[in-house]
Every structure is written in structure tokens, then in C-alpha cells.
Amino acid sequence: MKHISLTFVLFLLFFAAESQDLAVRDLTCDHKVNPLGIDNLKPRMSWKIYGTGNNILQTAYSIRVATDNKFSAGKIAWETGKVESGESVLITYGGSGLKSGTKYYWQVRIWDNNGKASKWSETASWEMGLLAESDWKAKWIEMEGDTLQYAPAPHLRKEFNLGKSISSARVYVTSHGFYELHINGKKVGNQVLTPGWTSYGKRLQYQVYDVTGMLVKGGNAIGAILGDGWYRGSLAWSKNWAIYGKTLGLFMQMKIIFTDGTETLVTTDESWRANNEGALRMNDIYNGETYDATRKLTGWSTTGYDESKWKGVKTGNYKFN
């Protein structure tokens, strides 16, 4: 029986540690981890250096960006080669033009002041938002007659069928007033007070959500509850109500990619239905809300819901400045 000496074992452990003690981690794009909906055409990449020992400094880096996570030939959007630099914060993308709704994968490796090179980092990503007016296919939808102060909150809904297995799905959504989006009975995202306060006559923020896991093959339902927010709510003093507009509205499109590579869109349009008979009888950004639990619309954002008493919606096109 052969015996391995303790010295030899320690040597192997030391060698293994030394060969792995320089690494790149915590990759971010525009200060976020794997963000969705980036509209910066020159996104900025940052990373952190990990290593054992003292006085470890980055002396060079290399970044590669591709439209697939295998960094295949023909899919590379940017490859820096070895750049002599100690910079690791907000390195500006310098590759080919970025495309709407496209996901980009990236990695970085570094060299230190001892001449040692790290392995490629784990793969990070970012996904572009919708960059041009032509990318939006949705229409504004509003509830008829929704123009009164302290009006009940509109509920909007639509059912649709997906006949194939789903690879990915993204929702792009904004509103006049607040929105709370639901798919198949569950709230989308964990944000509140969306889409946020802006100068509504000039710009609107929109959010992007990965809803792949919320959809199913077959029947699906999507819906939204709207609130007055800053858009229609009472602001400051006197009679400052509905400064930006009197009618709440939703503007949403969902892009679904199937496993066979085909795509479809679900958008806000004339096919949606509306109802304001739910539990939220009044809501205001400063004056609170009135909630009548006896009027809760149970199951309103699920398939098979009885919408026979719901009304149609009015539509319009978004005006881009």
C-alpha cells in the first residue's frame, strides 16, 4: 500500500488555490445586475476583483459581448482584446449598434500586477428596451366615462391562448396614473407606484418584466388595476386635481417567443374589457383610498372569469415626442 505524504497533499492544495485565487465577480451593467429594458445605447460595465494575498492590482482587462451565451463565432457584438488599464468601473460599451429588445451576454477577464490572468468571469447580461417608436404596437386603452374625481379604480382584462411551448416572455408597460399588472391571477413584479412620477406631457417611464414563468401553454389572462396617482390625483393645495389629465389609461405589450423560434405579441387594444365595480371605490395619492371588501372582483385576472357585465374600452395611439 502506497502512502501519499502530507507535504505532497499540502503542495497540491496550495497549487490549486494559487491557480484559482484571481477572479472577477459581481458584474453589473449601468449599476444593475442583469438588467432588463436598458435604453442607453452605450451601456457601462463594472466588476469587482477577488484574490488571495496582498497588493493585488488589475493591470489589464478583456471584455467580450455576444448575442448568445456561448459567445459563438458570428454572434460577437464587441470584443476588446487585452486592454492595458486598471479601470473596472463603468467601462463604456464600444461595439456594434445595439438592437431593441435584444439580450446581450458579456464576460470579462483580467490580468494582475504579478502577470497572472484570471479565467473568464461567469456570464452576465443586459437586455435592451424598445428603442424606436415603430417598436411599439400597443394602443392606449381607457375606460369609457372614467373622468370623475375620486372615481372607482378601473379594472382592465383580456384572455388569450398560446398554442405552443414558451421560451421567453417580456412585458413592456406604462400608464396614465398608477398601474398594477396581473397575469393568471398573480401580480407582476414587486414594484409599487409604477410607472413613477414624470412630467407626463413630455415623457413617460415604462417598466419591463420577465413573465416567462407566469404564462402557460393554452389559456391565459392578463389584467391591470389603475389608480389616480400623481397623474389624476390631488396635488398640493387648493383645487389642484387632474393636473395632467382626467382619464386613466394603460399602454402595454407582451412579446412571447416560443421554443420553435416563432413570436407573437399581446397588446392593449380594442379587445380588452373594463369594469370599475371592484373594491377600490376611491383612491388618491394624498387622500388615501376607500376599500369595500364586499365588492372584491375575485378571479378577475384568471381565465374563465365571467366578464359579461364588463364594458368595452376606448383606444388611441401614443404620441411620441
Summary of the structure (lengths in Angstrom):
residues: 321
radius of gyration: 25.7
end to end distance: 81.6
largest distance: 93.4
contacts: 901
relative contact order: 0.15
helix: 8%
strand: 41%
